[in-house]
Amino acid sequence: MAHLASSSSGEPRDSPLWFLWEDHAIWLTGNSRDSFPKRLRSQPLCAIGVVSFDASKGVLRHVGIRGVARVHDMDRDRLERLVSRYLGADRSQWNPWFVERIVAPLDLMIEVNPTSVVARDMSYFKTGPALAG
């Protein structure tokens, strides 16, 4: 899950979204009714945080991206690749209710081109740096 940080009237906003890293950019989805694409059209500077966390294994990794967003019409092929990351490659196994109500109405893609990227592995929080892996 990626957390998109944007601004509206000088106030911060956070939108949790599925994402795809492709073509040196992070891709997000939305629809014309969502507020975050409207915010990004007027103020394209944004930040994205992605965290991989597994307490049982002691894994804690973070990637922070600052960048510039561009809102595009939907690319159905890219949407298929993005959704496959979360629901699996076999489309016949996708939940029809979810596809009909959540995926089908998506009509926008947001491309965020990074201006800076910070990656941190803090996995040693549980075991100490000598045992992190």
NORDA-V169946 format. One record per backbone hydrogen bond with DSSP energy under -1.0 kcal/mol. NH is the residue of the N-H (numbers start at 0). CO is the residue of the C=O. E is the energy in kcal/mol with one decimal. If there is no record, write none. Layout:
BEGIN
nh=NH co=CO e=E
nh=NH co=CO e=E
END
This chain:
BEGIN
nh=1 co=16 e=-3.2
nh=2 co=48 e=-2.6
nh=3 co=14 e=-2.9
nh=4 co=46 e=-3.7
nh=5 co=12 e=-1.9
nh=7 co=10 e=-2.7
nh=10 co=7 e=-2.1
nh=12 co=5 e=-2.4
nh=14 co=3 e=-2.3
nh=16 co=1 e=-3.3
nh=19 co=26 e=-1.7
nh=21 co=24 e=-2.5
nh=24 co=21 e=-1.1
nh=25 co=111 e=-2.1
nh=26 co=19 e=-3.1
nh=27 co=109 e=-2.4
nh=29 co=107 e=-1.8
nh=33 co=30 e=-1.7
nh=38 co=34 e=-2.2
nh=39 co=35 e=-2.4
nh=40 co=36 e=-2.0
nh=41 co=37 e=-1.5
nh=42 co=38 e=-2.8
nh=45 co=66 e=-2.2
nh=46 co=4 e=-2.0
nh=47 co=64 e=-2.8
nh=48 co=2 e=-2.0
nh=49 co=62 e=-2.4
nh=51 co=60 e=-2.6
nh=53 co=58 e=-2.4
nh=57 co=53 e=-1.2
nh=58 co=53 e=-2.1
nh=60 co=51 e=-2.6
nh=61 co=119 e=-2.8
nh=62 co=49 e=-2.5
nh=63 co=117 e=-3.2
nh=64 co=47 e=-3.0
nh=65 co=115 e=-2.4
nh=66 co=45 e=-2.4
nh=67 co=112 e=-2.0
nh=68 co=43 e=-2.4
nh=69 co=110 e=-2.3
nh=71 co=108 e=-3.5
nh=73 co=106 e=-1.3
nh=78 co=74 e=-2.6
nh=79 co=75 e=-2.1
nh=80 co=76 e=-1.8
nh=81 co=77 e=-2.6
nh=82 co=78 e=-3.0
nh=83 co=79 e=-2.1
nh=85 co=82 e=-1.2
nh=86 co=82 e=-2.7
nh=87 co=83 e=-1.7
nh=90 co=88 e=-1.2
nh=92 co=89 e=-2.2
nh=93 co=90 e=-1.7
nh=98 co=94 e=-2.5
nh=99 co=95 e=-2.7
nh=100 co=96 e=-2.4
nh=101 co=97 e=-2.7
nh=102 co=97 e=-1.6
nh=103 co=98 e=-3.3
nh=105 co=102 e=-1.6
nh=106 co=29 e=-1.3
nh=107 co=29 e=-2.3
nh=108 co=71 e=-2.2
nh=109 co=27 e=-2.6
nh=110 co=69 e=-2.8
nh=111 co=25 e=-2.7
nh=112 co=67 e=-2.4
nh=114 co=65 e=-3.5
nh=115 co=65 e=-1.8
nh=117 co=63 e=-2.7
nh=119 co=61 e=-3.1
nh=121 co=59 e=-2.9
nh=124 co=121 e=-1.6
nh=127 co=123 e=-2.4
nh=130 co=127 e=-1.4
END
